Amino acid sequence: MTAPEPPAPGVSAALTVTTLKRIGMTHAVIIPDSESRLLFESLNADPDVMVISPTREGESIAIAAGLWAGGSRPWVVIQNTGLMEAGDALRGCGIGPRVPLRLIVGWRGYAGAQAGRLPIDSAYPYTEPLLAAWGVPTWHLMDDGDIGVLGAMDEAAATASHPAAVITGYGFRP
Amino acid sequence: MTDVPMERLDVLKCLAELRTDEIVVMTMTATLQWPLVSDHPLDFDFLAFGMGHASDFGLGLALARPERRTVVLKGDGGLLMSLGSLVTLGRHGPENLIVLLLENRSYEMTGGQPLPEGPDFVALARAAGVAGGGLTGHGTVARIETLEELAEALPRILSEPGPHFVVLPVQTRHPLPPVDHSDHAGRVIALRNALGVD
């Protein structure tokens, strides 16, 4: 008798989309990356979700801030590398004006670092300290059992009227 | 093509006279002069909200509030900081979004340092797919060089489906008044209140 196969790493993209819709997401502002590509496909396949794909992460954050100012409930999906590029937008459109941006951040480098693969991706070690330095609270979304963090983060962002982030280390699966 | 740019304050006056219930998002030196011609609850000062991103914010607002138009006043220096936003405008720009590019060929806010020579913002917008683009395929791109042309064109721009991207060569000889830009959170709350957002 063999041991059961361990579950595939990552989070079900379909479960994620269902959860985001249930908690009121109106728009997904997403630039696909290695971690989020299957989520991108699921979002685009859902007729209830308006998907906006800007060219750079700073744009994503400013678009989401405008959507929120107008009464919508957008979520931003970007990679940690793009988050670093978008620092001024996050500061100016989220942290300073206390806009409750909901971010899903792909944690490039996490899976490799956990597996002990060298060299460590330089995007890996800076992700959490950078978000912490900005005062952006974070939750980990690593498998389906973590799906509740989306709701927790959504509520925390609303309560504090401040950006908050969920970080995905293994990305999404179908 | 005229060699004498329009006076920016005259451009702003022209817009203010025709504006009714549009949201007006402005940034950089336009934030200093727009209050001279307008005091409206749907005016939104974007200064310090993220360099180069005023039209991105405006795009989000326009998508969220399809029942009214959003007008963005931004500069050419800001556009150079986020040129990709033209592609996003061409792909996702809604028909109720109007971007007025105040082209003064300088970083005026920081002392008037010249922009790199050469960018043709009309050509860039066309190449980015704005003309005939946007969510409904009604996008337009134009360059307007005189106040007479602007006064004639603005009623159409403010009423016909867009998105519209209009380049307005401007200069200013007027002294720029100081403006309080400090209350970022208050600005957003005021706009949401004016829009009736809970």
Interface residues (C-beta under 8 A of the other chain):
Chain A: H27 M50 I52 S53 P54 T55 R56 G58 E59 I61 A62 I63 A64 A65 G66 L67 W68 A69 G70 G71 S72 P74 D88 A89 R91 G92 C93 G96 P97 R98 V99 S161
Chain B: F44 A48 F49 G50 M51 G52 H53 A54 D56 F57 G58 L59 G60 L61 A62 L63 A64 R65 S82 G84 S85 V87 T88 R91 H92 H184 A185 R187 V188 L191 R192 L195 V197 D198
